[in-house]
Every structure is written in C-alpha cells, then in structure tokens.
C-alpha cells in the first residue's frame, strides 16, 4: 500500500516552541513530496491563532 497523503499536527509536534521547523523535518517533508505524497497540516487551534503572522 502506498501512502498518498500525510497529515502533520503542528501543535508542538511538528513546530517547536520557537515556531520553527527543524532542518530534519523540512528535509523529511521535501522527501515525501518528491515521492508524490501530499502533505497537509492539522491543528486543534482556531485558524487565527494557527496562521503564520505576516
């Protein structure tokens, strides 16, 4: 069975306390994207508190 979608939880699992991804995490995401797997982010927080501040 091949995976087509990976959902990643951003609540202190994927994103660390400083709101940054580690280099290893970025590389892992790029690796699965290169294998034609969709990557989506998930959170239990309200949208406004989860979106990136611009």
Long-range contacts (C-beta under 8 A, 24 or more apart in sequence): 3-32, 3-37, 4-36, 4-37, 4-38, 5-37, 5-38, 5-39, 5-40, 6-32, 6-37, 6-38, 6-39, 6-40, 7-40, 7-41, 7-42, 8-39, 8-40, 8-41, 8-42, 9-41, 9-42, 9-43, 10-41, 10-42, 10-43, 10-50, 11-43, 11-44, 11-45, 14-41
